[in-house]
Amino acid sequence: MTPLPPTPKQPTELAFPLYVKVPLILLGLALLVLTLHLAADLIFPLLFAAIFAIMLHPVEQWLLRHRVPPLLAIGLTVVLGVVSLLGLLYFIYVESMHLGAQLPMFKAKLLQATQQFTQWLNVRFGLTNQKLMSYVNEASSRAAGLLGGTLTAVSGLLVVATLIPVYIFLLFLYQRRLVDFLTQVFSGGQRRNQGVAEVLSQSKAAIQSYMVGLLIEGGIVAVLNVVGLLALGIPYALLLGVLGAVLNLIPYIGGLIAIALPVLMAFVAKPGYGHALGVVAVYMVIQFIDNHFLIPRIVASKIKVNALVAIVGVLVGNAIGGVAGMFLALPIIAILKIVFDRIESLRPWGQLLGDEEATDRRRTNRTASSDSV
């Protein structure tokens, strides 16, 4: 009777004490942030392309189910996505050109309002015109520097954005190879691993649902913005409403900028302060509807990220990649949470990023109210 071959020993995981594990984690995070900052021009277009590819994947699958050749299906999908994005950018460009034609009138009205405000401060607080002008010049120089940096970042983003359609096409073309690569890497070299494949499939489905929900929420916010501005008679309501919805994709910070633009337009284009206060009131109501009804039911039902992590993520994204980093921050955090929630050893990190307690409280309150009825 031949003896059985010895069973291979399972590799044992090294256990480090907490005072060693924490510095290693912090060092890894620091190296990751430094890598993202140094290679932002290479990594960020790939991240944008990956998110767009996941969003457009149902379109490609629909074309394949209707017997469209694979290369043609991929090409049509990429063209559809590019045309949709270019349509939005063209609309913003045309409306901005019309707005630029009115800049001399806005500049004169703003100068008049500044002079009136300066006189009021001089009478009310005793501030001299020389001090006020020094404050105004300092603020103007800072604003000009900030605007120049923003325009530089946006122009650089537009140049790099030309690579995104190419990346999307290649990601579609090599999607099976990429999935096999990820499966083998995270399954210890095994050819097939149902656990890893299931995590990838569930993550892709959740990301698709989350991004589609984000687009639906942005469309509803754009309609509410436009309707509210038209009701107040604010010029260029369509442009300001759409820009407000786009900026609203940046959590918390984008909402403040979205309010500032139409308030400035109302202050310059309308007499008095009533219209500007009306814009603030309308946008506060829209933000209340968005935060308490649209996001919990459309976006947060797909993936829940708590407010602290969202704000810190946006600030970190801005420090790493500027405007592009701010737009990518929340989708990347949501993707990380999706992956963390589906891997046993990483679930504590998913709980740190998530906001399930608030959702559970809302669900408990709804249940209690329905029981009382």
C-alpha atoms as one frame of an Amber mdcrd trajectory, in Angstrom:
protein
   0.000   0.000   0.000   1.581   3.241  -1.157   1.613   6.040   1.380  -0.448
   9.135   0.592   1.516  12.213  -0.450   1.833  14.799   2.301  -0.724  17.555
   2.174   0.791  20.920   1.351   0.976  23.292   4.277  -1.226  26.328   4.085
   0.708  29.587   4.194   0.326  31.208   7.571  -0.416  34.895   7.758   2.085
  36.899   9.764   0.550  38.602  12.785   1.956  42.032  13.599   1.210  43.981
  16.765  -0.910  47.097  16.503   2.005  49.519  16.927   3.624  47.954  13.844
   0.481  47.519  11.754  -0.741  51.122  12.088   2.494  52.764  10.836   2.606
  50.306   7.936  -0.963  51.215   6.956  -0.215  54.947   7.219   2.967  54.503
   5.188   1.050  52.626   2.508  -1.616  55.367   2.358   1.058  58.060   2.146
   2.807  56.260  -0.713  -0.530  55.801  -2.493  -1.389  59.510  -2.213   2.110
  60.494  -3.378   1.861  58.136  -6.356  -1.541  59.521  -7.334  -0.232  63.082
  -7.072   2.870  62.444  -9.163   1.102  60.320 -11.791  -2.221  62.189 -11.840
  -1.996  62.976 -15.561  -1.733  59.263 -16.305  -3.990  57.753 -13.622  -6.946
  60.166 -13.636  -7.843  59.690 -17.331  -7.770  55.920 -16.732 -10.087  56.313
 -13.730 -12.503  58.487 -15.718 -12.406  55.978 -18.569 -13.054  53.050 -16.204
 -16.094  54.780 -14.657 -17.503  55.738 -18.067 -16.852  52.213 -19.369 -18.797
  50.712 -16.466 -21.676  53.123 -17.121 -21.715  52.360 -20.860 -21.319  48.600
 -20.451 -25.110  47.887 -20.620 -25.236  49.678 -23.993 -22.418  47.509 -25.348
 -24.100  44.361 -24.038 -27.419  45.388 -25.629 -25.718  45.817 -29.015 -24.005
  42.439 -28.675 -27.322  40.755 -27.856 -28.708  42.199 -31.117 -25.921  40.483
 -33.076 -23.834  43.576 -33.695 -20.164  42.603 -34.321 -18.033  43.145 -31.200
 -15.729  45.824 -32.634 -18.658  47.714 -34.121 -20.605  47.443 -30.838 -17.656
  48.845 -28.888 -17.171  51.656 -31.414 -20.856  52.629 -31.373 -20.889  52.609
 -27.573 -17.863  54.881 -27.348 -19.268  57.225 -30.004 -22.585  57.442 -28.136
 -20.841  58.352 -24.888 -18.564  60.910 -26.555 -21.427  62.551 -28.459 -23.510
  62.839 -25.273 -20.641  64.463 -23.363 -19.735  66.763 -26.257 -23.376  67.815
 -26.532 -23.371  68.930 -22.908 -20.029  70.741 -23.304 -21.201  72.441 -26.515
 -24.356  73.669 -24.792 -22.309  75.128 -21.922 -19.893  76.709 -24.399 -22.630
  78.377 -26.497 -24.462  79.699 -23.448 -21.185  80.961 -21.984 -20.447  82.871
 -25.191 -23.842  84.596 -24.948 -23.083  85.405 -21.327 -19.666  86.771 -22.267
 -21.318  89.310 -24.596 -23.068  90.838 -21.577 -19.928  91.127 -19.445 -19.452
  94.930 -19.938 -22.933  95.596 -18.558 -22.356  93.226 -15.647 -18.975  94.846
 -14.932 -20.500  98.334 -14.803 -23.306  97.158 -12.508 -20.842  95.356 -10.255
 -18.621  98.454 -10.047 -21.617 100.566  -9.096 -22.668  98.080  -6.421 -19.101
  97.974  -5.084 -19.016 101.754  -4.762 -22.332 101.762  -2.913 -21.123  99.032
  -0.591 -17.901 100.949   0.040 -19.833 104.096   0.978 -22.076 102.103   3.316
 -19.078 100.581   5.090 -17.473 104.009   5.373 -20.580 105.495   6.981 -21.412
 102.473   9.126 -17.985 101.376  10.383 -15.725 104.317   9.592 -13.561 102.403
   7.118 -11.758 104.751   4.724 -11.772 104.266   0.994  -8.028 103.628   1.014
  -8.344 100.703   3.417 -11.323  99.317   1.559  -9.552  99.555  -1.784  -6.532
  97.743  -0.365  -8.834  94.963   0.865 -10.618  94.840  -2.483  -7.354  94.768
  -4.458  -5.982  91.993  -2.267  -9.164  89.961  -2.657  -9.167  90.606  -6.424
  -5.569  89.431  -6.799  -6.348  86.243  -4.867  -9.480  85.642  -6.922  -7.547
  86.208 -10.153  -4.885  83.729  -9.072  -7.518  81.189  -8.113  -9.351  81.699
 -11.413  -6.114  81.364 -13.375  -5.224  78.147 -11.585  -8.710  76.784 -12.169
  -8.619  77.655 -15.884  -5.197  76.045 -16.193  -6.452  72.890 -14.498  -9.573
  72.775 -16.673  -7.598  73.353 -19.883  -5.155  70.631 -18.917  -8.062  68.342
 -18.123  -9.575  69.002 -21.555  -6.274  68.162 -23.249  -5.941  64.916 -21.316
  -9.648  64.135 -21.873  -8.914  63.399 -25.524  -7.348  60.140 -24.346 -10.453
  59.008 -22.468 -12.390  57.697 -25.546  -9.314  55.689 -26.559  -9.028  54.251
 -23.059 -12.742  53.375 -23.005 -12.434  51.555 -26.332  -9.402  49.577 -25.129
 -11.041  48.734 -21.796 -14.034  47.310 -23.657 -11.770  45.460 -26.066  -9.682
  43.821 -23.321 -12.335  43.533 -20.620 -12.219  39.717 -20.451  -8.445  39.743
 -20.149  -8.609  42.326 -17.376 -11.247  40.324 -15.486  -9.137  37.155 -15.789
  -6.105  39.071 -14.561  -7.917  40.406 -11.480  -9.413  36.986 -10.779  -6.029
  35.269 -10.865  -4.262  37.968  -8.858  -6.789  37.974  -6.009  -7.391  34.209
  -6.015  -3.827  33.151  -5.303  -3.011  32.182  -8.889  -5.975  29.827  -9.388
  -7.485  29.848 -12.821 -11.066  30.019 -11.609 -12.317  31.370  -8.344 -16.020
  31.867  -7.887 -15.549  34.145  -4.862 -13.413  36.683  -6.706 -15.606  36.505
  -9.817 -18.668  37.107  -7.677 -17.067  40.136  -6.003 -16.172  41.607  -9.402
 -19.657  40.971 -10.807 -21.456  42.422  -7.791 -19.127  45.419  -7.679 -19.701
  46.184 -11.363 -23.484  45.942 -10.976 -23.480  48.155  -7.883 -21.232  50.755
  -9.550 -23.493  50.851 -12.613 -26.551  51.312 -10.436 -24.842  53.994  -8.359
 -23.624  56.035 -11.342 -26.977  55.814 -13.126 -28.674  56.962  -9.918 -26.228
  59.856  -9.689 -27.069  60.925 -13.251 -30.817  60.722 -12.566 -30.401  62.774
  -9.399 -28.324  65.365 -11.299 -30.961  65.618 -14.041 -33.744  66.233 -11.509
 -31.648  68.868  -9.713 -30.946  70.590 -13.061 -34.675  70.765 -13.844 -35.469
  72.144 -10.380 -32.694  74.733 -10.684 -33.860  75.912 -14.099 -37.529  76.100
 -13.060 -36.674  78.052  -9.905 -34.438  80.550 -11.744 -36.974  81.031 -14.538
 -39.689  81.711 -11.954 -37.485  84.440 -10.460 -36.660  85.868 -13.891 -32.903
  85.358 -13.565 -31.033  85.687 -16.890 -29.312  82.606 -18.317 -31.361  80.348
 -16.068 -30.753  77.313 -18.293 -26.960  77.662 -18.164 -26.847  78.386 -14.433
 -29.234  75.542 -13.647 -27.229  72.963 -15.604 -23.914  74.207 -14.192 -25.400
  74.011 -10.706 -26.370  70.379 -11.265 -22.888  69.539 -12.592 -21.211  71.276
  -9.661 -23.586  69.473  -7.305 -21.725  66.255  -8.189 -18.931  67.624  -5.968
 -20.269  66.890  -2.469 -20.992  69.897  -0.216 -18.379  72.218  -1.762 -19.964
  72.079  -5.223 -23.366  72.989  -3.776 -21.973  76.222  -2.304 -20.433  77.239
  -5.632 -23.679  76.333  -7.419 -25.578  78.799  -5.188 -22.968  81.562  -5.523
 -23.182  81.799  -9.332 -26.928  82.552  -9.677 -26.832  84.804  -6.592 -24.121
  86.888  -8.273 -26.137  86.950 -11.501 -29.270  88.110  -9.655 -27.283  90.747
  -7.767 -25.817  92.156 -10.969 -28.775  91.813 -13.363 -31.683  92.749 -11.060
 -32.302  95.860  -8.959 -32.144  95.599  -5.198 -31.440  92.501  -3.165 -34.806
  90.757  -3.348 -33.953  88.532  -6.307 -30.608  87.496  -4.796 -32.352  86.529
  -1.544 -34.987  84.718  -3.602 -32.281  82.678  -5.338 -30.811  81.718  -1.962
 -34.253  80.644  -0.711 -35.003  78.618  -3.858 -31.642  76.858  -3.806 -31.977
  76.080  -0.106 -35.324  74.410  -0.819 -33.786  72.465  -3.728 -30.864  71.374
  -1.544 -33.326  70.226   1.136 -35.264  68.181  -1.426 -32.025  66.780  -2.845
 -30.505  65.828   0.513 -33.656  64.410   2.131 -35.549  62.857  -0.788 -33.500
  62.449  -3.980 -30.158  61.261  -2.593 -31.584  58.808   0.000 -33.992  57.235
  -2.519 -32.010  57.388  -5.765 -28.303  57.518  -4.904 -27.878  56.441  -1.293
 -30.048  53.392  -1.874 -27.243  52.115  -4.125 -24.276  53.001  -1.946 -23.992
  55.003   1.283 -20.947  57.165   2.090 -20.945  59.222   5.283 -20.535  62.998
   5.203 -17.162  63.128   6.989 -15.520  60.732   4.547 -17.097  62.557   1.576
 -15.794  65.984   2.649 -12.312  64.715   3.494 -12.248  62.755   0.231 -13.124
  65.855  -1.797 -10.397  67.888  -0.083  -7.848  65.123  -0.610  -8.946  64.782
  -4.242  -8.496  68.519  -4.742  -5.017  68.378  -3.189  -4.024  65.441  -5.401
  -5.581  66.332  -8.743  -7.423  69.652  -8.553 -10.809  69.832 -10.265 -10.557
  66.313 -11.684  -9.720  64.918  -8.249 -12.767  66.609  -6.715 -15.088  65.056
  -9.302 -13.498  61.620  -8.919 -13.412  61.593  -5.115 -16.953  60.411  -4.346
 -17.202  57.759  -7.117 -13.834  56.293  -6.084 -14.843  56.205  -2.403 -18.121
  54.549  -3.388 -16.270  51.949  -5.466 -13.882  51.250  -2.580 -16.796  50.778
  -0.203 -18.488  48.380  -2.620 -15.323  46.281  -2.806 -14.667  46.471   0.943
 -18.207  45.360   1.793 -17.783  42.221  -0.312 -14.419  41.102   1.123 -14.532
  39.647   4.616 -11.193  40.997   5.831 -11.924  44.527   4.549 -15.464  44.944
   5.892 -14.357  47.146   8.826 -13.024  49.651   6.276 -16.343  49.498   4.447
 -18.151  50.269   7.699 -15.799  53.218   8.274 -16.651  54.679   4.852 -20.374
  53.935   5.018 -23.414  55.545   6.565 -25.524  52.512   7.343 -26.415  53.714
  10.845 -28.210  56.771   9.486 -30.029  54.605   6.958 -31.021  52.127   9.669
 -32.332  54.969  11.827 -34.423  56.314   8.942 -35.746  52.827   8.247 -36.571
  52.359  11.958 -38.361  55.711  12.096 -40.416  54.853   9.005 -41.303  51.477
  10.502 -42.290  53.041  13.816 -44.451  55.655  12.109 -46.189  53.018   9.968
 -46.828  50.876  13.055 -48.308  53.824  14.896 -50.667  54.462  11.996
